[in-house]
């Protein structure tokens, strides 16, 4: 695993600007975080548009490194900052999944919100877990990357921010044979294919929920934890924020962001919904969901939070929608569930994808009608353990 991105020996800006043309590929390899702003300044003064484009490409490809380098990011104009981020988000947005596992086997008692199955083992070879992406034309899954061996196989939280995949916490065995929660956070850059580590969590967490919102990461709860912390990528720092209310969630909660607010449901009181206001740093209770069943996941689309509740007795799933503007629950639309494996969800455009090892369900979100029927797609044929879905922008035209 790479410890950092974009490291290279410094090269004078004047030398670089005079070697465009056939040597453009070689020159782009010499650009790094230490000299990129100097090169950009020189290119602007000489009207070297090709060199400027190469520097902006580098800044986009290594966005996190540039973002936390005040001597670079702090000197860019607002327009330049918007340009390199927009460029990073360009390309085809694809559904991707990572192999993972639940931290423990919960038998599906009333106190637990996520339905469990004896068919949900950890990946057989936990040192070679993979990330797959779905090609929409062929509907085939392809291996995109492998997770570093240092990432625990169980109980990690995953989400994307600025077109990076972040993997935080988890639980794994140590040298003394005991299982311990991890505080480490890993980051995958799909534009360079490199993994790196960022600042560790302030405390080890397993079964946490990791959610991105307004340019920050939020690590929410975990095994018997009520604490919440926020990561600022500009400062590479985690700081505590208001904890979950006492008595609300012990384990197994679901979380998503919608309209600049965090929403958390599930846990021991699985029909409750909490809302976090980052401006006031406060949690408040939302109207209860009429369902008393266990949720398998929760995602947001526009101003709606979609909650998927599982009825294992009837082998089905009910979809409830919470309107965050008028603060009202709708729905209860149901569809059959062919396989007892639990699933996780991700939103891509106007579609919600529910994924497990057996199948992928694709919903088209249509505001004019309440019900919607899923289209069944294949899941990665060789996938192991549980699958965590997310969206990445790939195949950008450079």
N, C-alpha and C positions, 0 to 999 in steps of 0.2 A: 504494500500500500504506500502511495506517495504521501509524505508528511505535509507537503505544501505544493502549491501550484505556481507555475510560471517562473521558476528560478533559472536565471541564466547570467552569464558574465556581462558586465556593463559594456556598452559600446557607444562612442561619441555620437551625438545626434547628427553632426555634419557629415560624418562618414556614412551613416545610414541613408540620409537623404540623397546622397550622390550615387546610390547603388540600387535604384529601382529597376525597371525594365526586367531583363532576364533573371536578375538576382533577387526579385521580389520575394520568392519563397524563402530564400536563405535569410534575407533581411528580417522577415517576419519572425523567424526563429530567434533572432537576436534581441527582439523587443522584450522587456521585462518590467516589473513593477518599479524598479529603481530609475529606469531611463525613459519610460513611456511618455511622461509629461514633457520632458526636455525635447524628445523627438517631435511630439505634437506641436510644440511651440515653434520649433525650427521649420517644420513643414508648413505651418500657417504663414510664417514670414516669407517663405520662398514660393508659396502657391503650389506646393507639391500635393495635389489632391490624392494621388495614389498612396502616398505615405500616410496622409491623414486617415485614409480609409483603413490601412493596415493597423494603425494605432487604435482606432475605434474598434476594430475587430478584436484586437488583443484585450482591450478594456471590457468588451462585452463577454468574451470567452472566459475571462478571469474576473468576473464582476465582483465577487465577494472580496477578493484580495485588493482590488482597486477601491472598493467601498470603504474598507477599514484603513486605507492609507491616506491620512489627512493631507499629506503633501501633494497627493494626486487628486483625489476626489474633491477635496476642499477648494481646489483651484479651478475646477471645471465650471463652466457656465451652467445655468439651469437647463438650457436647451441641450447641452452636451450630455448632462446626466440623464435626461429623458431619452436621448437618442441611443445611448449605449444600453440602457435597460430595455427599450423597445426592440432594439436589434437582438438582444438576447432572447426575447420571448417570441421572435419570429420563427417561422418554419411550421412543420406539421405537428399538431398536437395529437399525441397518441396515448392510448390507454396502456399502462404498464402495471405489472404486479411484482412483488418481491416475496420470496419464500420466507416464512417465519413460523412461529408456533405460539400458542397460548402458554402462559407461564405455569399453569397448573391445570389439572383435569377437574373441572367443576361439574358435578353431576346433574345440574339443571334443577336444583331446588328452588323454591319460591323466592329465596333471598338472593338469588343470582340472576343477573339480567341477560347474560349472553348464553344461549343454548349451547351445550357441549355435546360431544359425541366421542365414543371410544375409537372412532375412525379418524381422529385428529391427532396423530403423533407428531413429534418434532421431525424435521427433515432427517432422513436416515443418515445422510452424510452432512452433518451440520457445518462442516468446514468448507463445503462447496455449495453454499446456497446461491441462488441465482435471481436475477431480475429479468423478466420477460416483457416484451412489448407486442401489442397486437397490430398486425398490418391490416388495415381496413379492406383493401381490395381483395386479398386472398383469404382473409379471416384466419390467418395462421399466426401463431405465436412464435417469436424469435427471441433467442437469448441476447440480451443487451449488455449485461455485465454480471460479474460475480461479487457477492458481498464479501468484504474482508473477514478473515477468520477471527479477528478480534471482536467482531460484533456478536453479542450473545444470541444464541439461537432462539431464545424464548423471551417473551414479554417486552420487546422493544416497542417504542412509539415511532411512527413514521409519518412524514408529510413532506410537501414540497413548498419551496419559497424561492422566488426569483429564478425559477427553472433549475433549482438544485433539489436533490433528494436528501433529506435529513433523517438520520436514524439515531434515536436517543435511548439510553437506559437499557433495561433488560435484565435478565438473571442468567448466570452461568456458573459452572463449576470452577473452583479454584484448586490450587495445588494440594490443599488439605482435604479435598474431597467434598467440601461443603459448597452449597450454592449461595451465591451472594449477588445482591443487586448491583448494577453498574451505574456510574455517573458519567460515562463517556458518551460523546456525541460525534457521529461521523457524518460526512457530507460527500455526496456523489455529484460530479459535474458532467452531465451528458455531452457537453460540447467539447470536452477534452478527454473524457473517459477516465478521469482520475478521481480517486478517493482521497480525502484528507480528514483531519480531526479539527474540531473547533473547541472552544472553551468548554470544560466539563460542566455538568449540572451542579448546582450548589449542594445537592444531596442525591444519593443513589435512588433510583426509581425502577420499579418493575410494574408492568401492566399500566403504565401511564398512557395518557392520550396526548399526542403531539399535534398542535394545530397552528397554522400560520394565519396572521391577521394584520393588516396595515403595516407590512414590512417587518413584523416581529414574529418570533416563535413563542408559543406558550406550551410549557410542560405541565400538564394538569394531573394532579393526584398520583395514583399508583397504588400498589398493594398496601392497604391500610394507611394511606397518606391523604391528608386533606389539603396539603400545601400546593401552591401554584407558583411557577416562576416564569419570567419572560426573558427572552434572548434578544439583545440588540446587536444585529450583525455589524453595525458601524463601529461599535466599541468592542465587539467580541466579548460580551459580558452578559451573564445571567443575573437577574435581580428578582427578589421575592415580590409578589403582588398579593392582593387579598386572597386568603385561603377559601376553599369551599366551606360552606356553613357546616358546623358540627352536627353530626347525626344525619347528614344527607346521603353520603355515599361512602361505602367502605371499600368496595372494589367494583370492577367491571362496568364503569360508566362509559357513556358515549359522548362525543363532543364534536362540534363543528362551529364555524364562524359564518355569520350572516349579517350584512349591513354594518360592519364595524363593531359587532358585538359577538361574544362567545356564548354558546348555548351548550349546556351539559344536562344529560338525562341518564336514566338507568341506575345502576347500583342497587343498594339494598331497598331503597324506596323507588322502585323502577318506573312509576308512573309520573314522577315529578320532573319538572323542567326548570333549570336555573339559567339566569341571564347575567352575564358579566359586562358591566359598563366600564371601559378602560379610562374614560375621562374622570369618573368619580372613584375608580378603583373599588367598586362595590358589586356584590352579588345580590340578586333579588329573585324572588319566587315568581314564576310565570303561572298562568292558568294550568291546572292539572289536565293531563291527557285522559280521556275517558277509558282508554285501554288499560287493563291491569296485567297485560301479558309482557313477556320479556322482550326487549328490543335486541336486534342483532347489529344494527348500525343506524347512524343518523348523518344526513348530508344536507347541504343548503343549495338552493337554486333561486337566484334573484332574491325576492323578499320572503321566500318560503323555506321552512325547515321541514325536511321529509324524514319521518321516523318509521323504521321497518320493524314491526312486532311479529314475533313468531308464535304460531299456534301449532305446537308439535303434535298434539293429539289429533288434529285434523290435517296435519301435513300441509299447512298453508302459511302464508305471510300476509299481514294486513299493513297497508300503507296509510299513515296519517300525516297530514300537513298542518304546520303551525304558521299562520300568517303573522310575521313579526311586526307588521305595521298596525293592524287592527287588533292584534293579540288574541286571536281566536283559532281554535283547532277545527280542522275539516277532515272529512274522508272516512277512512275505514275500508277503502277498496281492497279486496283480497285476491290473491292468486295462489294456485297450488304450488307446493314445493316438492319436487320429485326426489330430492336427496336430503337426508338429515344433516348433512354437513353445514355448519354455520357459514355465513358469507359476510363479506365487507363490501362497502360501496364507494364509488367515486363518480364525480360529475364531469362530463366532457361535452361542452356546448349545451344543447338542449336534450341531452341524454344522460340518464343515470344508469350506471353499470353496477350490478351486484355479482360478485365473483366468489366462487370457491373452486376446489380442485375438480369438481364434477362438471360444473357448467357455469356459463356466464350469461346473465340475464340483462338484456338491454331494453330500457324504458325510454320512450320518446315523451318528453314533458310537453303537454298541451294544456294551456291555461283555460281553454274554453270548455273542457270537460273534466269531470271528477275522476272517472275511471281510466285506467290505461293498462293494456295487456303487454306483457314482456315478450320480446323476441329472444329465443334461445340461441346462444353462440357457444362455440367450444371453449374450453379452458385449456391451459397448457397441458399437453398430454403427459409430460414427464414431471409435472410439478409435484412437490412433496410438502407435507405440513400444511399450514394455513397460508392463505394468500392475502397480501395487503395491497389493494389497488391505489393508483394515483395517476396523475397526468403529467407528461413531460413533452417539451417541444424538441423535436429531433429533425434531422435531415435538412438543416438550414442551408440555404444556398449562400456559400461564402464568396 
